[in-house]
Amino acid sequence: MTYVGAQAEKKKVIFSGVQPTGVITIGNYLGAIKNWTKLQEDYNCLFCVVDMHSITVRQDPVLLRKRARDLLCMYIAAGLDPEKNIMYYQSHVSAHAELAWILSCFTYMGELNRMTQFKEKSSKQGANINAGLYTYPILMAADILLYQSDLVPVGHDQKQHLELAREIATRFNNVYGDVLTVPDPYIAKIGAKIMSLQEPTKKMSKSDENPNGFISLLDEPNVILNKIKRAVTDSDREVTYSDDKPGVKNLIDIYSCTTGESIETSIERFNGKGYGELKSIVGEAVVEELRPIQETFKDLQKNKDYIDGIIKKNGETANYLATKTLRKVQKKVGFPVRIR
């Protein structure tokens, strides 16, 4: 891995991650992971399995560990090279938690109170409105700032959290000098937000109670075809790409992101076709896109030693980089230097 070598200094750093909760959907894949595969040649990339964020909601420990490993395998199956990128478990790098505490002392209550995701999630969690859910954006800021990240691929729903990370970094730098890199968002032109197949005005979610609302990356071909066949459209039968027809628009977005075809070309392709043909073509495109990913994923699950080696090697590299930043921050705030 060349990330820590001299060559690495010439490239900008990108950080992103996915929670290992629930299944990975084509929304996660088309909106994030597929775009990441296009970045790995031009940037130094860290793709984290953010398991620490996951426990703001109660998790089955055995299932969480399995899903974390599955997600790491899925990163590789989807085309991320573990020799070019750092793919690791957030919980294996204690600097995430250590920096989050320091940054919490540079974050204002009013800023956290304005976080819309906290308001949305706390309304759904009943009695378990815990402090971790409230301070989640500070841990996310630590994730990003630990690695001096220049760019963060984010969906529209995470832009507010990134803005807070930028604000915290700027505030810290104003006190202590140029210590933390202030990151910029990296937002793909299309595919940043794939919507639910059943409620196309809402983002596709792996926590959707209706399994027909999302497509898992591991769904069988017949399941994928049936879910898209059942996708909500509207009553007038005309295939047009418009905000007034969110279901049709979403299917065309899925097709465009899956095939790499431009929105304009995709619209022309479906001109004059009915909803049945639209759904059939989109379904087949998704099946063919996921087929090699599913095959590679199954092979990786069987290769325990290979995956264990990646976890160990990538975790060590992430620890090395994170510790460099953490030590700088600790020194700046006045913590005693460690005696070695």
HUKA-V574903 format. One record per backbone hydrogen bond with DSSP energy under -0.5 kcal/mol. NH is the residue of the N-H (numbers start at 1). CO is the residue of the C=O. If there is no record, write none. Layout:
# HUKA-V574903
{{NH CO} {NH CO}}
This chain:
# HUKA-V574903
{{2 83} {5 2} {8 2} {8 5} {9 5} {9 6} {10 7} {11 8} {14 44} {15 151} {16 46} {18 48} {21 19} {25 23} {26 215} {29 25} {30 26} {31 27} {32 28} {33 28} {34 29} {36 32} {37 33} {38 34} {38 35} {39 36} {40 36} {42 39} {43 39} {44 12} {45 43} {46 14} {47 86} {48 16} {48 46} {49 88} {50 18} {50 48} {51 49} {54 50} {55 51} {55 52} {56 53} {57 54} {61 59} {64 60} {65 61} {66 62} {67 63} {68 64} {69 65} {70 66} {71 67} {72 68} {73 69} {74 70} {75 71} {76 72} {77 73} {78 74} {79 76} {80 75} {81 79} {82 80} {84 81} {85 81} {86 45} {87 85} {88 47} {88 86} {90 49} {92 89} {93 90} {94 92} {96 93} {97 94} {98 94} {99 95} {100 96} {101 97} {102 98} {103 99} {104 100} {105 101} {105 102} {106 103} {107 104} {111 108} {112 108} {113 109} {114 110} {115 112} {116 114} {119 115} {120 116} {121 117} {122 118} {123 119} {124 121} {125 121} {128 125} {129 127} {130 128} {134 130} {135 131} {136 132} {138 135} {139 135} {140 136} {141 137} {142 138} {143 139} {144 140} {145 141} {146 142} {147 144} {148 145} {149 144} {150 13} {151 13} {152 184} {154 152} {154 186} {158 155} {159 156} {162 158} {163 159} {164 160} {165 161} {166 162} {167 163} {168 164} {169 165} {170 166} {171 167} {172 168} {173 169} {174 170} {175 171} {175 172} {176 172} {177 173} {179 177} {183 181} {184 150} {186 152} {187 185} {188 186} {196 199} {196 202} {197 213} {202 199} {204 194} {208 205} {211 209} {213 210} {214 211} {216 214} {217 24} {219 216} {223 220} {224 220} {225 221} {226 222} {227 223} {228 224} {229 225} {230 226} {231 228} {232 197} {239 273} {240 238} {242 240} {245 242} {246 243} {249 245} {250 246} {251 247} {252 248} {253 249} {254 250} {255 251} {256 252} {257 253} {258 254} {259 255} {260 256} {266 262} {267 263} {268 264} {269 265} {270 266} {271 268} {273 270} {278 274} {279 275} {280 276} {281 277} {282 278} {283 279} {284 280} {285 281} {286 282} {287 283} {288 284} {289 285} {290 286} {291 287} {292 288} {293 289} {294 290} {295 291} {296 292} {297 293} {298 294} {299 295} {300 296} {301 297} {302 298} {302 299} {303 299} {303 300} {304 302} {307 303} {308 304} {309 305} {310 306} {311 307} {312 308} {313 309} {314 310} {315 311} {316 312} {317 313} {318 314} {319 315} {320 316} {321 317} {322 318} {323 319} {324 320} {325 321} {326 322} {327 323} {328 324} {329 325} {330 326} {331 327} {332 328} {333 329} {334 330} {334 331} {335 330} {340 338}}
